[in-house]
Amino acid sequence: MSAETIHRHADWVLRREPAPEAPPAVYEVECTGCTHSSGAADESGAVYEWAARHAVLGPGHTGFREIVHHFWRAFPTS
Ligand SMILES: [Zn+2]
């Protein structure tokens, strides 16, 4: 899904949040073995690095769930 993706319903259109302070995305990964989290970050690289460091804990800590938040805003079509 690109930043240009538009979702329409009735008289509203949903577009990526245009506010300059809104990040394009917020990333987080959670260990599926112990539910520890990387914490949220504006860049995916930081959370992937956390996962690689966390995997050092052993076989019960090598699976991860990625959570990515994108911000949207609804606008009237007319
Ligand atoms: Zn873990």
N, CA, C, O and the ligand as a Tripos MOL2 file, in Angstrom:
@<TRIPOS>MOLECULE
protein
  313   311    79     0     0
PROTEIN
NO_CHARGES

@<TRIPOS>ATOM
      1 N           0.8570   -1.1780    0.0000 N.3       1 MET1
      2 CA          0.0000    0.0000    0.0000 C.3       1 MET1
      3 C           0.8950    1.2310    0.0000 C.2       1 MET1
      4 O           1.7670    1.3770    0.8570 O.2       1 MET1
      5 N           0.6800    2.0900   -0.9410 N.am      2 SER2
      6 CA          1.5320    3.2690   -1.0290 C.3       2 SER2
      7 C           0.8950    4.4560   -0.3170 C.2       2 SER2
      8 O          -0.2650    4.4060    0.0920 O.2       2 SER2
      9 N           1.6660    5.5090   -0.1790 N.am      3 ALA3
     10 CA          1.1580    6.7250    0.4410 C.3       3 ALA3
     11 C           0.0640    7.3440   -0.4170 C.2       3 ALA3
     12 O          -0.6870    8.1940    0.0610 O.2       3 ALA3
     13 N          -0.0370    6.9350   -1.6640 N.am      4 GLU4
     14 CA         -1.0280    7.4840   -2.5750 C.3       4 GLU4
     15 C          -2.3500    6.7160   -2.5030 C.2       4 GLU4
     16 O          -3.3180    7.0930   -3.1630 O.2       4 GLU4
     17 N          -2.3980    5.6550   -1.7180 N.am      5 THR5
     18 CA         -3.6050    4.8490   -1.6290 C.3       5 THR5
     19 C          -4.7620    5.6800   -1.0970 C.2       5 THR5
     20 O          -4.6280    6.4030   -0.1100 O.2       5 THR5
     21 N          -5.8850    5.5630   -1.7620 N.am      6 ILE6
     22 CA         -7.0770    6.3000   -1.3580 C.3       6 ILE6
     23 C          -8.2080    5.2990   -1.1680 C.2       6 ILE6
     24 O          -8.4460    4.4550   -2.0320 O.2       6 ILE6
     25 N          -8.9050    5.3910   -0.0440 N.am      7 HIS7
     26 CA        -10.0560    4.5410    0.2340 C.3       7 HIS7
     27 C         -11.2840    5.4440    0.2550 C.2       7 HIS7
     28 O         -11.2990    6.4680    0.9370 O.2       7 HIS7
     29 N         -12.3070    5.0590   -0.4920 N.am      8 ARG8
     30 CA        -13.5170    5.8790   -0.5660 C.3       8 ARG8
     31 C         -14.6920    5.1380    0.0390 C.2       8 ARG8
     32 O         -14.8250    3.9250   -0.1240 O.2       8 ARG8
     33 N         -15.5330    5.8670    0.7320 N.am      9 HIS9
     34 CA        -16.7900    5.3220    1.2190 C.3       9 HIS9
     35 C         -17.7630    6.4800    1.3240 C.2       9 HIS9
     36 O         -17.4960    7.4730    2.0010 O.2       9 HIS9
     37 N         -18.8930    6.3460    0.6480 N.am     10 ALA10
     38 CA        -19.9220    7.3810    0.6600 C.3      10 ALA10
     39 C         -19.3020    8.7330    0.3100 C.2      10 ALA10
     40 O         -18.7020    8.8880   -0.7540 O.2      10 ALA10
     41 N         -19.4470    9.7090    1.2050 N.am     11 ASP11
     42 CA        -18.9580   11.0560    0.9030 C.3      11 ASP11
     43 C         -17.6010   11.3400    1.5340 C.2      11 ASP11
     44 O         -17.2050   12.4990    1.6580 O.2      11 ASP11
     45 N         -16.8940   10.3030    1.9280 N.am     12 TRP12
     46 CA        -15.5950   10.4970    2.5790 C.3      12 TRP12
     47 C         -14.5050    9.7560    1.8300 C.2      12 TRP12
     48 O         -14.7430    8.7030    1.2390 O.2      12 TRP12
     49 N         -13.3370   10.3050    1.8620 N.am     13 VAL13
     50 CA        -12.1750    9.6610    1.2810 C.3      13 VAL13
     51 C         -11.0890    9.6110    2.3560 C.2      13 VAL13
     52 O         -10.8740   10.5780    3.0860 O.2      13 VAL13
     53 N         -10.4180    8.4790    2.4360 N.am     14 LEU14
     54 CA         -9.3750    8.2870    3.4410 C.3      14 LEU14
     55 C          -8.0160    8.3700    2.7690 C.2      14 LEU14
     56 O          -7.7310    7.6460    1.8150 O.2      14 LEU14
     57 N          -7.1830    9.2670    3.2830 N.am     15 ARG15
     58 CA         -5.8320    9.4390    2.7360 C.3      15 ARG15
     59 C          -4.8270    9.3970    3.8720 C.2      15 ARG15
     60 O          -5.1630    9.6280    5.0330 O.2      15 ARG15
     61 N          -3.5920    9.0980    3.5130 N.am     16 ARG16
     62 CA         -2.5330    9.1280    4.5200 C.3      16 ARG16
     63 C          -2.5190   10.4910    5.2000 C.2      16 ARG16
     64 O          -2.7440   11.5180    4.5600 O.2      16 ARG16
     65 N          -2.2510   10.4890    6.5050 N.am     17 GLU17
     66 CA         -2.2260   11.7190    7.2960 C.3      17 GLU17
     67 C          -1.2600   12.7230    6.6630 C.2      17 GLU17
     68 O          -0.0740   12.4320    6.5090 O.2      17 GLU17
     69 N          -1.7660   13.9070    6.2960 N.am     18 PRO18
     70 CA         -0.9020   14.8880    5.6370 C.3      18 PRO18
     71 C          -0.1230   15.7820    6.6080 C.2      18 PRO18
     72 O           0.7680   16.5130    6.1770 O.2      18 PRO18
     73 N          -0.4370   15.7420    7.9020 N.am     19 ALA19
     74 CA          0.2480   16.6330    8.8450 C.3      19 ALA19
     75 C           1.7490   16.3770    8.7970 C.2      19 ALA19
     76 O           2.1870   15.2280    8.8690 O.2      19 ALA19
     77 N           2.5280   17.4280    8.6770 N.am     20 PRO20
     78 CA          3.9820   17.2430    8.5370 C.3      20 PRO20
     79 C           4.6200   16.5620    9.7440 C.2      20 PRO20
     80 O           5.6620   15.9190    9.6150 O.2      20 PRO20
     81 N           4.0010   16.6980   10.9180 N.am     21 GLU21
     82 CA          4.5870   16.0660   12.1020 C.3      21 GLU21
     83 C           4.2530   14.5740   12.2100 C.2      21 GLU21
     84 O           4.8200   13.8770   13.0510 O.2      21 GLU21
     85 N           3.3380   14.0790   11.3670 N.am     22 ALA22
     86 CA          2.9680   12.6600   11.4230 C.3      22 ALA22
     87 C           4.0480   11.8290   10.7230 C.2      22 ALA22
     88 O           4.4100   12.1310    9.5850 O.2      22 ALA22
     89 N           4.5630   10.7970   11.3770 N.am     23 PRO23
     90 CA          5.5530    9.9460   10.7100 C.3      23 PRO23
     91 C           4.8670    9.0970    9.6410 C.2      23 PRO23
     92 O           3.6750    8.8150    9.7660 O.2      23 PRO23
     93 N           5.5770    8.6860    8.6020 N.am     24 PRO24
     94 CA          4.9770    7.8050    7.5910 C.3      24 PRO24
     95 C           4.4820    6.4960    8.2060 C.2      24 PRO24
     96 O           3.4870    5.9280    7.7560 O.2      24 PRO24
     97 N           5.1820    6.0240    9.2360 N.am     25 ALA25
     98 CA          4.7850    4.7830    9.9210 C.3      25 ALA25
     99 C           5.4930    4.7270   11.2660 C.2      25 ALA25
    100 O           6.5060    5.3920   11.4830 O.2      25 ALA25
    101 N           4.9400    3.9210   12.1640 N.am     26 VAL26
    102 CA          5.5940    3.6190   13.4390 C.3      26 VAL26
    103 C           5.7190    2.1020   13.5130 C.2      26 VAL26
    104 O           4.7430    1.3830   13.2990 O.2      26 VAL26
    105 N           6.9090    1.6240   13.8130 N.am     27 TYR27
    106 CA          7.2150    0.1930   13.8110 C.3      27 TYR27
    107 C           7.4740   -0.3130   15.2200 C.2      27 TYR27
    108 O           7.9520    0.4190   16.0870 O.2      27 TYR27
    109 N           7.1440   -1.5990   15.4300 N.am     28 GLU28
    110 CA          7.4390   -2.2580   16.6880 C.3      28 GLU28
    111 C           7.4910   -3.7550   16.3980 C.2      28 GLU28
    112 O           6.7630   -4.2410   15.5330 O.2      28 GLU28
    113 N           8.3360   -4.4820   17.1030 N.am     29 VAL29
    114 CA          8.3040   -5.9420   17.0320 C.3      29 VAL29
    115 C           8.1930   -6.4850   18.4470 C.2      29 VAL29
    116 O           8.7440   -5.9290   19.3970 O.2      29 VAL29
    117 N           7.4600   -7.5950   18.5580 N.am     30 GLU30
    118 CA          7.3120   -8.2810   19.8370 C.3      30 GLU30
    119 C           7.8260   -9.7050   19.6860 C.2      30 GLU30
    120 O           7.5940  -10.3620   18.6710 O.2      30 GLU30
    121 N           8.5170  -10.1600   20.6960 N.am     31 CYS31
    122 CA          8.9600  -11.5560   20.7400 C.3      31 CYS31
    123 C           7.7180  -12.4160   20.9820 C.2      31 CYS31
    124 O           6.9560  -12.1460   21.9100 O.2      31 CYS31
    125 N           7.5040  -13.4480   20.1610 N.am     32 THR32
    126 CA          6.3390  -14.3150   20.3500 C.3      32 THR32
    127 C           6.5720  -15.3270   21.4740 C.2      32 THR32
    128 O           5.6400  -16.0120   21.8940 O.2      32 THR32
    129 N           7.8060  -15.4230   21.9590 N.am     33 GLY33
    130 CA          8.1040  -16.3490   23.0490 C.3      33 GLY33
    131 C           7.8690  -15.7520   24.4150 C.2      33 GLY33
    132 O           7.4000  -16.4430   25.3190 O.2      33 GLY33
    133 N           8.1880  -14.4700   24.5860 N.am     34 CYS34
    134 CA          8.0840  -13.8690   25.9170 C.3      34 CYS34
    135 C           7.3230  -12.5440   25.9140 C.2      34 CYS34
    136 O           7.1350  -11.9470   26.9730 O.2      34 CYS34
    137 N           6.8900  -12.0810   24.7650 N.am     35 THR35
    138 CA          6.1300  -10.8450   24.5600 C.3      35 THR35
    139 C           6.8950   -9.5690   24.8940 C.2      35 THR35
    140 O           6.2870   -8.5010   24.9670 O.2      35 THR35
    141 N           8.2040   -9.6450   25.0990 N.am     36 HIS36
    142 CA          8.9780   -8.4070   25.2300 C.3      36 HIS36
    143 C           8.9300   -7.6670   23.8910 C.2      36 HIS36
    144 O           8.7960   -8.2740   22.8280 O.2      36 HIS36
    145 N           9.0420   -6.3570   23.9740 N.am     37 SER37
    146 CA          8.8640   -5.5210   22.7910 C.3      37 SER37
    147 C          10.0730   -4.6310   22.5490 C.2      37 SER37
    148 O          10.7990   -4.2550   23.4690 O.2      37 SER37
    149 N          10.2560   -4.3130   21.2930 N.am     38 SER38
    150 CA         11.3120   -3.3700   20.9200 C.3      38 SER38
    151 C          10.9720   -1.9540   21.3550 C.2      38 SER38
    152 O          11.8600   -1.1130   21.4910 O.2      38 SER38
    153 N           9.6840   -1.6870   21.5740 N.am     39 GLY39
    154 CA          9.2220   -0.3130   21.7320 C.3      39 GLY39
    155 C           8.9840    0.2650   20.3500 C.2      39 GLY39
    156 O           9.4590   -0.2860   19.3560 O.2      39 GLY39
    157 N           8.2650    1.3520   20.2760 N.am     40 ALA40
    158 CA          7.9040    1.9610   18.9990 C.3      40 ALA40
    159 C           9.0480    2.8150   18.4660 C.2      40 ALA40
    160 O           9.7770    3.4510   19.2270 O.2      40 ALA40
    161 N           9.1890    2.8150   17.1400 N.am     41 ALA41
    162 CA         10.2150    3.6270   16.4900 C.3      41 ALA41
    163 C           9.7030    4.0910   15.1300 C.2      41 ALA41
    164 O           8.9040    3.4070   14.4910 O.2      41 ALA41
    165 N          10.1680    5.2490   14.7000 N.am     42 ASP42
    166 CA          9.7730    5.7820   13.3950 C.3      42 ASP42
    167 C          10.4730    5.0820   12.2340 C.2      42 ASP42
    168 O          10.0730    5.2450   11.0810 O.2      42 ASP42
    169 N          11.5200    4.3000   12.5270 N.am     43 GLU43
    170 CA         12.2580    3.6020   11.4740 C.3      43 GLU43
    171 C          12.2970    2.1130   11.7850 C.2      43 GLU43
    172 O          12.4950    1.7120   12.9310 O.2      43 GLU43
    173 N          12.1060    1.2970   10.7510 N.am     44 SER44
    174 CA         12.0460   -0.1470   10.9550 C.3      44 SER44
    175 C          13.3990   -0.7310   11.3610 C.2      44 SER44
    176 O          13.4490   -1.7210   12.0910 O.2      44 SER44
    177 N          14.4720   -0.1400   10.9050 N.am     45 GLY45
    178 CA         15.7960   -0.6980   11.1800 C.3      45 GLY45
    179 C          16.0740   -0.8530   12.6660 C.2      45 GLY45
    180 O          16.6780   -1.8410   13.0840 O.2      45 GLY45
    181 N          15.6450    0.1040   13.4610 N.am     46 ALA46
    182 CA         15.9080    0.0560   14.8960 C.3      46 ALA46
    183 C          15.1990   -1.1350   15.5440 C.2      46 ALA46
    184 O          15.7660   -1.7770   16.4280 O.2      46 ALA46
    185 N          13.9780   -1.4360   15.1230 N.am     47 VAL47
    186 CA         13.2530   -2.5420   15.7520 C.3      47 VAL47
    187 C          13.7790   -3.8960   15.2620 C.2      47 VAL47
    188 O          13.7690   -4.8730   16.0120 O.2      47 VAL47
    189 N          14.2380   -3.9560   14.0080 N.am     48 TYR48
    190 CA         14.8260   -5.2100   13.5150 C.3      48 TYR48
    191 C          16.1460   -5.4860   14.2380 C.2      48 TYR48
    192 O          16.4650   -6.6350   14.5450 O.2      48 TYR48
    193 N          16.8970   -4.4410   14.5020 N.am     49 GLU49
    194 CA         18.1500   -4.6190   15.2550 C.3      49 GLU49
    195 C          17.8450   -5.1230   16.6610 C.2      49 GLU49
    196 O          18.5510   -5.9940   17.1710 O.2      49 GLU49
    197 N          16.7970   -4.5840   17.2970 N.am     50 TRP50
    198 CA         16.4090   -5.0640   18.6190 C.3      50 TRP50
    199 C          16.0980   -6.5540   18.5530 C.2      50 TRP50
    200 O          16.5240   -7.3130   19.4230 O.2      50 TRP50
    201 N          15.3490   -6.9860   17.5170 N.am     51 ALA51
    202 CA         14.9790   -8.3960   17.3880 C.3      51 ALA51
    203 C          16.2230   -9.2730   17.2530 C.2      51 ALA51
    204 O          16.3010  -10.3420   17.8600 O.2      51 ALA51
    205 N          17.1770   -8.8300   16.4720 N.am     52 ALA52
    206 CA         18.4010   -9.6200   16.3000 C.3      52 ALA52
    207 C          19.1550   -9.7400   17.6270 C.2      52 ALA52
    208 O          19.6870  -10.8020   17.9520 O.2      52 ALA52
    209 N          19.1970   -8.6630   18.3760 N.am     53 ARG53
    210 CA         19.8610   -8.7130   19.6960 C.3      53 ARG53
    211 C          19.0690   -9.6030   20.6590 C.2      53 ARG53
    212 O          19.6620  -10.3400   21.4460 O.2      53 ARG53
    213 N          17.7430   -9.5400   20.6030 N.am     54 HIS54
    214 CA         16.9000  -10.3180   21.5070 C.3      54 HIS54
    215 C          17.0350  -11.8160   21.2300 C.2      54 HIS54
    216 O          16.9690  -12.6230   22.1570 O.2      54 HIS54
    217 N          17.2220  -12.1910   19.9730 N.am     55 ALA55
    218 CA         17.3280  -13.6040   19.6020 C.3      55 ALA55
    219 C          18.5100  -14.2850   20.2900 C.2      55 ALA55
    220 O          18.5380  -15.5120   20.3940 O.2      55 ALA55
    221 N          19.4630  -13.5240   20.7490 N.am     56 VAL56
    222 CA         20.6220  -14.0830   21.4480 C.3      56 VAL56
    223 C          20.1720  -14.8140   22.7210 C.2      56 VAL56
    224 O          20.9060  -15.6640   23.2250 O.2      56 VAL56
    225 N          18.9790  -14.4990   23.2520 N.am     57 LEU57
    226 CA         18.4890  -15.1430   24.4710 C.3      57 LEU57
    227 C          18.2090  -16.6290   24.2790 C.2      57 LEU57
    228 O          18.1270  -17.3680   25.2600 O.2      57 LEU57
    229 N          18.0620  -17.0760   23.0450 N.am     58 GLY58
    230 CA         17.9250  -18.5120   22.8200 C.3      58 GLY58
    231 C          16.7410  -18.9040   21.9760 C.2      58 GLY58
    232 O          16.0290  -18.0480   21.4530 O.2      58 GLY58
    233 N          16.5220  -20.2330   21.8390 N.am     59 PRO59
    234 CA         15.4970  -20.7670   20.9320 C.3      59 PRO59
    235 C          14.0750  -20.2840   21.2290 C.2      59 PRO59
    236 O          13.2560  -20.2270   20.3130 O.2      59 PRO59
    237 N          13.7620  -19.9420   22.4550 N.am     60 GLY60
    238 CA         12.4220  -19.4720   22.7720 C.3      60 GLY60
    239 C          12.2040  -18.0120   22.4200 C.2      60 GLY60
    240 O          11.1350  -17.4640   22.6870 O.2      60 GLY60
    241 N          13.2070  -17.3740   21.8240 N.am     61 HIS61
    242 CA         13.1370  -15.9330   21.5610 C.3      61 HIS61
    243 C          13.5390  -15.6070   20.1220 C.2      61 HIS61
    244 O          14.1600  -14.5780   19.8590 O.2      61 HIS61
    245 N          13.1780  -16.4960   19.1980 N.am     62 THR62
    246 CA         13.5670  -16.2730   17.8010 C.3      62 THR62
    247 C          12.3800  -15.9710   16.8880 C.2      62 THR62
    248 O          12.5610  -15.7580   15.6890 O.2      62 THR62
    249 N          11.1640  -15.9520   17.4470 N.am     63 GLY63
    250 CA          9.9830  -15.6080   16.6540 C.3      63 GLY63
    251 C           9.5150  -14.2110   17.0280 C.2      63 GLY63
    252 O           9.5570  -13.8310   18.1980 O.2      63 GLY63
    253 N           9.0640  -13.4400   16.0300 N.am     64 PHE64
    254 CA          8.6750  -12.0510   16.2740 C.3      64 PHE64
    255 C           7.4030  -11.7010   15.5180 C.2      64 PHE64
    256 O           7.1470  -12.2100   14.4270 O.2      64 PHE64
    257 N           6.6220  -10.8340   16.1140 N.am     65 ARG65
    258 CA          5.4250  -10.2750   15.4810 C.3      65 ARG65
    259 C           5.7090   -8.8030   15.2200 C.2      65 ARG65
    260 O           6.0530   -8.0590   16.1370 O.2      65 ARG65
    261 N           5.5630   -8.3860   13.9660 N.am     66 GLU66
    262 CA          5.7990   -6.9840   13.6060 C.3      66 GLU66
    263 C           4.4740   -6.2250   13.6460 C.2      66 GLU66
    264 O           3.4540   -6.7080   13.1540 O.2      66 GLU66
    265 N           4.5020   -5.0600   14.2240 N.am     67 ILE67
    266 CA          3.3270   -4.1800   14.2970 C.3      67 ILE67
    267 C           3.7130   -2.8780   13.6080 C.2      67 ILE67
    268 O           4.6790   -2.2190   13.9940 O.2      67 ILE67
    269 N           2.9500   -2.5200   12.5900 N.am     68 VAL68
    270 CA          3.2260   -1.2840   11.8600 C.3      68 VAL68
    271 C           1.9680   -0.4260   11.9020 C.2      68 VAL68
    272 O           0.8880   -0.8790   11.5200 O.2      68 VAL68
    273 N           2.1050    0.7830   12.3550 N.am     69 HIS69
    274 CA          0.9890    1.7300   12.4090 C.3      69 HIS69
    275 C           1.1640    2.7520   11.2940 C.2      69 HIS69
    276 O           2.2180    3.3720   11.1580 O.2      69 HIS69
    277 N           0.1020    2.9180   10.4950 N.am     70 HIS70
    278 CA          0.0480    3.9950    9.5060 C.3      70 HIS70
    279 C          -1.0490    4.9450    9.9370 C.2      70 HIS70
    280 O          -2.0490    4.5220   10.5170 O.2      70 HIS70
    281 N          -0.8730    6.1960    9.6640 N.am     71 PHE71
    282 CA         -1.8270    7.2130   10.1060 C.3      71 PHE71
    283 C          -2.6260    7.7070    8.9100 C.2      71 PHE71
    284 O          -2.0770    8.0030    7.8490 O.2      71 PHE71
    285 N          -3.9380    7.7870    9.1090 N.am     72 TRP72
    286 CA         -4.8700    8.1540    8.0420 C.3      72 TRP72
    287 C          -5.7490    9.2930    8.5060 C.2      72 TRP72
    288 O          -5.9120    9.5280    9.7040 O.2      72 TRP72
    289 N          -6.3130    9.9950    7.5440 N.am     73 ARG73
    290 CA         -7.2780   11.0510    7.8500 C.3      73 ARG73
    291 C          -8.3880   10.9990    6.8050 C.2      73 ARG73
    292 O          -8.1340   10.8280    5.6130 O.2      73 ARG73
    293 N          -9.6240   11.1510    7.2800 N.am     74 ALA74
    294 CA        -10.7820   11.1670    6.3930 C.3      74 ALA74
    295 C         -11.0910   12.6050    5.9840 C.2      74 ALA74
    296 O         -11.0660   13.5240    6.8030 O.2      74 ALA74
    297 N         -11.3820   12.7750    4.6940 N.am     75 PHE75
    298 CA        -11.7400   14.0890    4.1440 C.3      75 PHE75
    299 C         -13.0800   13.9720    3.4260 C.2      75 PHE75
    300 O         -13.3550   12.9510    2.7960 O.2      75 PHE75
    301 N         -13.9070   14.9940    3.5120 N.am     76 PRO76
    302 CA        -15.1490   14.9700    2.7220 C.3      76 PRO76
    303 C         -14.7920   15.0560    1.2350 C.2      76 PRO76
    304 O         -13.8390   15.7420    0.8640 O.2      76 PRO76
    305 N         -15.5490   14.3650    0.3900 N.am     77 THR77
    306 CA        -15.2430   14.3620   -1.0430 C.3      77 THR77
    307 C         -15.7310   15.6160   -1.7510 C.2      77 THR77
    308 O         -15.2530   15.9420   -2.8380 O.2      77 THR77
    309 N         -16.6830   16.3230   -1.1400 N.am     78 SER78
    310 CA        -17.1990   17.5200   -1.8330 C.3      78 SER78
    311 C         -16.6590   18.7970   -1.2320 C.2      78 SER78
    312 O         -16.9940   19.8870   -1.6970 O.2      78 SER78
    313 ZN         11.7350  -13.1840   23.9910 Zn       79 ZN79
@<TRIPOS>BOND
     1     1     2 1
     2     2     3 1
     3     3     4 2
     4     3     5 am
     5     5     6 1
     6     6     7 1
     7     7     8 2
     8     7     9 am
     9     9    10 1
    10    10    11 1
    11    11    12 2
    12    11    13 am
    13    13    14 1
    14    14    15 1
    15    15    16 2
    16    15    17 am
    17    17    18 1
    18    18    19 1
    19    19    20 2
    20    19    21 am
    21    21    22 1
    22    22    23 1
    23    23    24 2
    24    23    25 am
    25    25    26 1
    26    26    27 1
    27    27    28 2
    28    27    29 am
    29    29    30 1
    30    30    31 1
    31    31    32 2
    32    31    33 am
    33    33    34 1
    34    34    35 1
    35    35    36 2
    36    35    37 am
    37    37    38 1
    38    38    39 1
    39    39    40 2
    40    39    41 am
    41    41    42 1
    42    42    43 1
    43    43    44 2
    44    43    45 am
    45    45    46 1
    46    46    47 1
    47    47    48 2
    48    47    49 am
    49    49    50 1
    50    50    51 1
    51    51    52 2
    52    51    53 am
    53    53    54 1
    54    54    55 1
    55    55    56 2
    56    55    57 am
    57    57    58 1
    58    58    59 1
    59    59    60 2
    60    59    61 am
    61    61    62 1
    62    62    63 1
    63    63    64 2
    64    63    65 am
    65    65    66 1
    66    66    67 1
    67    67    68 2
    68    67    69 am
    69    69    70 1
    70    70    71 1
    71    71    72 2
    72    71    73 am
    73    73    74 1
    74    74    75 1
    75    75    76 2
    76    75    77 am
    77    77    78 1
    78    78    79 1
    79    79    80 2
    80    79    81 am
    81    81    82 1
    82    82    83 1
    83    83    84 2
    84    83    85 am
    85    85    86 1
    86    86    87 1
    87    87    88 2
    88    87    89 am
    89    89    90 1
    90    90    91 1
    91    91    92 2
    92    91    93 am
    93    93    94 1
    94    94    95 1
    95    95    96 2
    96    95    97 am
    97    97    98 1
    98    98    99 1
    99    99   100 2
   100    99   101 am
   101   101   102 1
   102   102   103 1
   103   103   104 2
   104   103   105 am
   105   105   106 1
   106   106   107 1
   107   107   108 2
   108   107   109 am
   109   109   110 1
   110   110   111 1
   111   111   112 2
   112   111   113 am
   113   113   114 1
   114   114   115 1
   115   115   116 2
   116   115   117 am
   117   117   118 1
   118   118   119 1
   119   119   120 2
   120   119   121 am
   121   121   122 1
   122   122   123 1
   123   123   124 2
   124   123   125 am
   125   125   126 1
   126   126   127 1
   127   127   128 2
   128   127   129 am
   129   129   130 1
   130   130   131 1
   131   131   132 2
   132   131   133 am
   133   133   134 1
   134   134   135 1
   135   135   136 2
   136   135   137 am
   137   137   138 1
   138   138   139 1
   139   139   140 2
   140   139   141 am
   141   141   142 1
   142   142   143 1
   143   143   144 2
   144   143   145 am
   145   145   146 1
   146   146   147 1
   147   147   148 2
   148   147   149 am
   149   149   150 1
   150   150   151 1
   151   151   152 2
   152   151   153 am
   153   153   154 1
   154   154   155 1
   155   155   156 2
   156   155   157 am
   157   157   158 1
   158   158   159 1
   159   159   160 2
   160   159   161 am
   161   161   162 1
   162   162   163 1
   163   163   164 2
   164   163   165 am
   165   165   166 1
   166   166   167 1
   167   167   168 2
   168   167   169 am
   169   169   170 1
   170   170   171 1
   171   171   172 2
   172   171   173 am
   173   173   174 1
   174   174   175 1
   175   175   176 2
   176   175   177 am
   177   177   178 1
   178   178   179 1
   179   179   180 2
   180   179   181 am
   181   181   182 1
   182   182   183 1
   183   183   184 2
   184   183   185 am
   185   185   186 1
   186   186   187 1
   187   187   188 2
   188   187   189 am
   189   189   190 1
   190   190   191 1
   191   191   192 2
   192   191   193 am
   193   193   194 1
   194   194   195 1
   195   195   196 2
   196   195   197 am
   197   197   198 1
   198   198   199 1
   199   199   200 2
   200   199   201 am
   201   201   202 1
   202   202   203 1
   203   203   204 2
   204   203   205 am
   205   205   206 1
   206   206   207 1
   207   207   208 2
   208   207   209 am
   209   209   210 1
   210   210   211 1
   211   211   212 2
   212   211   213 am
   213   213   214 1
   214   214   215 1
   215   215   216 2
   216   215   217 am
   217   217   218 1
   218   218   219 1
   219   219   220 2
   220   219   221 am
   221   221   222 1
   222   222   223 1
   223   223   224 2
   224   223   225 am
   225   225   226 1
   226   226   227 1
   227   227   228 2
   228   227   229 am
   229   229   230 1
   230   230   231 1
   231   231   232 2
   232   231   233 am
   233   233   234 1
   234   234   235 1
   235   235   236 2
   236   235   237 am
   237   237   238 1
   238   238   239 1
   239   239   240 2
   240   239   241 am
   241   241   242 1
   242   242   243 1
   243   243   244 2
   244   243   245 am
   245   245   246 1
   246   246   247 1
   247   247   248 2
   248   247   249 am
   249   249   250 1
   250   250   251 1
   251   251   252 2
   252   251   253 am
   253   253   254 1
   254   254   255 1
   255   255   256 2
   256   255   257 am
   257   257   258 1
   258   258   259 1
   259   259   260 2
   260   259   261 am
   261   261   262 1
   262   262   263 1
   263   263   264 2
   264   263   265 am
   265   265   266 1
   266   266   267 1
   267   267   268 2
   268   267   269 am
   269   269   270 1
   270   270   271 1
   271   271   272 2
   272   271   273 am
   273   273   274 1
   274   274   275 1
   275   275   276 2
   276   275   277 am
   277   277   278 1
   278   278   279 1
   279   279   280 2
   280   279   281 am
   281   281   282 1
   282   282   283 1
   283   283   284 2
   284   283   285 am
   285   285   286 1
   286   286   287 1
   287   287   288 2
   288   287   289 am
   289   289   290 1
   290   290   291 1
   291   291   292 2
   292   291   293 am
   293   293   294 1
   294   294   295 1
   295   295   296 2
   296   295   297 am
   297   297   298 1
   298   298   299 1
   299   299   300 2
   300   299   301 am
   301   301   302 1
   302   302   303 1
   303   303   304 2
   304   303   305 am
   305   305   306 1
   306   306   307 1
   307   307   308 2
   308   307   309 am
   309   309   310 1
   310   310   311 1
   311   311   312 2
@<TRIPOS>SUBSTRUCTURE
     1 MET1         2 RESIDUE 1 A MET
     2 SER2         6 RESIDUE 1 A SER
     3 ALA3        10 RESIDUE 1 A ALA
     4 GLU4        14 RESIDUE 1 A GLU
     5 THR5        18 RESIDUE 1 A THR
     6 ILE6        22 RESIDUE 1 A ILE
     7 HIS7        26 RESIDUE 1 A HIS
     8 ARG8        30 RESIDUE 1 A ARG
     9 HIS9        34 RESIDUE 1 A HIS
    10 ALA10       38 RESIDUE 1 A ALA
    11 ASP11       42 RESIDUE 1 A ASP
    12 TRP12       46 RESIDUE 1 A TRP
    13 VAL13       50 RESIDUE 1 A VAL
    14 LEU14       54 RESIDUE 1 A LEU
    15 ARG15       58 RESIDUE 1 A ARG
    16 ARG16       62 RESIDUE 1 A ARG
    17 GLU17       66 RESIDUE 1 A GLU
    18 PRO18       70 RESIDUE 1 A PRO
    19 ALA19       74 RESIDUE 1 A ALA
    20 PRO20       78 RESIDUE 1 A PRO
    21 GLU21       82 RESIDUE 1 A GLU
    22 ALA22       86 RESIDUE 1 A ALA
    23 PRO23       90 RESIDUE 1 A PRO
    24 PRO24       94 RESIDUE 1 A PRO
    25 ALA25       98 RESIDUE 1 A ALA
    26 VAL26      102 RESIDUE 1 A VAL
    27 TYR27      106 RESIDUE 1 A TYR
    28 GLU28      110 RESIDUE 1 A GLU
    29 VAL29      114 RESIDUE 1 A VAL
    30 GLU30      118 RESIDUE 1 A GLU
    31 CYS31      122 RESIDUE 1 A CYS
    32 THR32      126 RESIDUE 1 A THR
    33 GLY33      130 RESIDUE 1 A GLY
    34 CYS34      134 RESIDUE 1 A CYS
    35 THR35      138 RESIDUE 1 A THR
    36 HIS36      142 RESIDUE 1 A HIS
    37 SER37      146 RESIDUE 1 A SER
    38 SER38      150 RESIDUE 1 A SER
    39 GLY39      154 RESIDUE 1 A GLY
    40 ALA40      158 RESIDUE 1 A ALA
    41 ALA41      162 RESIDUE 1 A ALA
    42 ASP42      166 RESIDUE 1 A ASP
    43 GLU43      170 RESIDUE 1 A GLU
    44 SER44      174 RESIDUE 1 A SER
    45 GLY45      178 RESIDUE 1 A GLY
    46 ALA46      182 RESIDUE 1 A ALA
    47 VAL47      186 RESIDUE 1 A VAL
    48 TYR48      190 RESIDUE 1 A TYR
    49 GLU49      194 RESIDUE 1 A GLU
    50 TRP50      198 RESIDUE 1 A TRP
    51 ALA51      202 RESIDUE 1 A ALA
    52 ALA52      206 RESIDUE 1 A ALA
    53 ARG53      210 RESIDUE 1 A ARG
    54 HIS54      214 RESIDUE 1 A HIS
    55 ALA55      218 RESIDUE 1 A ALA
    56 VAL56      222 RESIDUE 1 A VAL
    57 LEU57      226 RESIDUE 1 A LEU
    58 GLY58      230 RESIDUE 1 A GLY
    59 PRO59      234 RESIDUE 1 A PRO
    60 GLY60      238 RESIDUE 1 A GLY
    61 HIS61      242 RESIDUE 1 A HIS
    62 THR62      246 RESIDUE 1 A THR
    63 GLY63      250 RESIDUE 1 A GLY
    64 PHE64      254 RESIDUE 1 A PHE
    65 ARG65      258 RESIDUE 1 A ARG
    66 GLU66      262 RESIDUE 1 A GLU
    67 ILE67      266 RESIDUE 1 A ILE
    68 VAL68      270 RESIDUE 1 A VAL
    69 HIS69      274 RESIDUE 1 A HIS
    70 HIS70      278 RESIDUE 1 A HIS
    71 PHE71      282 RESIDUE 1 A PHE
    72 TRP72      286 RESIDUE 1 A TRP
    73 ARG73      290 RESIDUE 1 A ARG
    74 ALA74      294 RESIDUE 1 A ALA
    75 PHE75      298 RESIDUE 1 A PHE
    76 PRO76      302 RESIDUE 1 A PRO
    77 THR77      306 RESIDUE 1 A THR
    78 SER78      310 RESIDUE 1 A SER
    79 ZN79       313 GROUP 0 **** ****
